[in-house]
């Protein structure tokens, strides 16, 4: 098992996740959007950039809100709200991109985003499980980080 310092672990996780996300979501976008693979790779890369930026912005704002409201540990309810708000915000950024790039209606863009979201629900679960199997969680390791 690989042992990494917490910051290095997060960077490796995000880098691997997003590279695989681009490679695996592009075929879905080819199928849904009817474009070429190169076209879909461009859109997938743009969506990835949006997702990474939105993740940083959203979590910074959400954590500031948590500090102001002294919510303590995140309850299941708060986690559901967090995930829902994140996805709604990301969709608000992605839908116009799909509409402009593929020249489709809002409804068609919404269906595309729903399919991609369903894929990412499964992908995130599987990727995180595999990653956690290969790379030790920082607080469970008794070895020195690399």
C-alpha positions as CSV (number, residue, x, y, z in Angstrom):
1,X,0.0,0.0,0.0
2,X,1.3,3.5,-0.9
3,X,1.4,6.0,2.0
4,X,1.2,9.7,1.1
5,X,1.0,12.9,3.2
6,X,-2.5,14.2,3.3
7,X,-1.9,17.1,0.9
8,X,-0.1,14.8,-1.6
9,X,-2.8,12.2,-1.3
10,X,-5.5,14.8,-2.2
11,X,-3.5,16.1,-5.2
12,X,-2.9,12.6,-6.5
13,X,-6.6,11.7,-5.9
14,X,-7.8,14.8,-7.8
15,X,-5.3,14.4,-10.6
16,X,-6.1,10.7,-11.2
17,X,-9.8,11.2,-10.8
18,X,-10.0,14.0,-13.3
19,X,-7.8,12.4,-15.9
20,X,-9.9,9.2,-15.7
21,X,-13.1,11.3,-15.7
22,X,-12.1,13.0,-19.0
23,X,-11.2,9.7,-20.6
24,X,-14.3,7.9,-19.4
25,X,-16.9,10.6,-19.8
26,X,-15.9,11.5,-23.4
27,X,-17.5,8.4,-24.9
28,X,-20.7,9.1,-23.0
29,X,-20.7,12.6,-24.5
30,X,-20.0,11.2,-28.0
31,X,-23.0,9.0,-27.6
32,X,-25.3,11.7,-26.1
33,X,-24.1,14.6,-28.2
34,X,-23.5,12.9,-31.4
35,X,-20.2,14.6,-32.0
36,X,-16.7,13.3,-32.5
37,X,-14.4,11.9,-29.9
38,X,-12.1,14.9,-30.1
39,X,-15.1,17.2,-29.7
40,X,-16.2,15.2,-26.6
41,X,-12.7,15.2,-25.1
42,X,-12.7,19.0,-25.3
43,X,-16.1,19.3,-23.6
44,X,-15.1,16.7,-21.0
45,X,-11.9,18.7,-20.3
46,X,-13.9,21.9,-20.0
47,X,-16.4,20.3,-17.7
48,X,-13.5,19.0,-15.6
49,X,-12.1,22.4,-15.3
50,X,-15.5,23.8,-14.3
51,X,-15.9,21.0,-11.7
52,X,-12.5,21.5,-10.1
53,X,-13.0,25.3,-9.9
54,X,-16.6,25.0,-8.6
55,X,-15.5,22.4,-6.1
56,X,-12.9,24.8,-4.7
57,X,-15.2,27.8,-4.7
58,X,-18.2,25.9,-3.3
59,X,-16.4,24.1,-0.5
60,X,-14.6,27.3,0.5
61,X,-18.0,29.1,0.8
62,X,-19.7,26.1,2.4
63,X,-17.0,25.7,5.0
64,X,-17.2,29.5,5.8
65,X,-20.9,29.2,6.2
66,X,-20.4,26.2,8.5
67,X,-17.9,28.2,10.7
68,X,-20.3,31.1,10.9
69,X,-23.2,28.9,11.9
70,X,-21.1,26.6,14.1
71,X,-22.7,23.5,12.7
72,X,-20.2,21.1,14.3
73,X,-19.8,17.7,12.7
74,X,-21.7,17.3,9.4
75,X,-24.9,15.3,9.9
76,X,-26.3,13.1,7.2
77,X,-28.9,15.8,6.5
78,X,-26.2,18.5,6.1
79,X,-24.2,16.2,3.8
80,X,-27.2,15.7,1.6
81,X,-27.7,19.4,1.4
82,X,-24.0,19.9,0.6
83,X,-24.0,17.3,-2.2
84,X,-27.3,18.6,-3.6
85,X,-26.2,22.2,-3.7
86,X,-22.8,21.3,-5.2
87,X,-24.5,19.3,-8.0
88,X,-27.1,22.0,-8.7
89,X,-24.4,24.6,-8.9
90,X,-22.3,22.5,-11.2
91,X,-25.3,21.8,-13.4
92,X,-25.9,25.5,-13.7
93,X,-22.4,25.9,-15.1
94,X,-22.5,22.8,-17.3
95,X,-25.9,23.1,-18.9
96,X,-25.1,26.3,-20.9
97,X,-21.8,24.7,-22.0
98,X,-23.7,21.7,-23.4
99,X,-26.3,23.9,-25.0
100,X,-23.8,26.1,-26.7
101,X,-21.3,23.3,-27.7
102,X,-23.8,20.8,-28.9
103,X,-26.4,23.3,-30.0
104,X,-29.2,21.5,-28.1
105,X,-32.2,22.6,-26.0
106,X,-32.1,23.1,-22.3
107,X,-34.1,19.8,-21.9
108,X,-31.6,17.9,-24.1
109,X,-28.7,19.4,-22.1
110,X,-30.4,18.4,-18.9
111,X,-30.8,14.8,-20.1
112,X,-27.1,14.8,-21.0
113,X,-26.1,16.1,-17.6
114,X,-28.4,13.6,-15.9
115,X,-26.7,10.7,-17.7
116,X,-23.2,12.0,-16.9
117,X,-24.2,12.5,-13.3
118,X,-25.5,8.9,-13.0
119,X,-22.2,7.8,-14.5
120,X,-20.2,9.9,-12.0
121,X,-22.2,8.6,-9.0
122,X,-21.0,5.0,-9.8
123,X,-17.5,6.1,-11.0
124,X,-16.8,8.2,-7.8
125,X,-17.8,5.3,-5.6
126,X,-15.7,2.7,-7.5
127,X,-12.7,5.1,-8.0
128,X,-12.6,6.1,-4.3
129,X,-12.9,2.5,-3.2
130,X,-10.0,1.5,-5.4
131,X,-7.9,4.5,-4.5
132,X,-8.4,3.9,-0.8
133,X,-7.4,0.3,-1.3
134,X,-4.1,1.3,-3.0
135,X,-3.3,4.5,-1.1
136,X,-3.5,4.5,2.7
137,X,-5.8,6.9,4.5
138,X,-3.6,9.4,6.3
139,X,-5.1,8.8,9.8
140,X,-5.0,5.0,9.5
141,X,-1.3,4.7,8.6
142,X,1.3,4.1,11.2
143,X,4.2,4.5,8.6
144,X,6.0,7.6,7.7
145,X,4.5,9.5,4.7
146,X,6.4,9.6,1.4
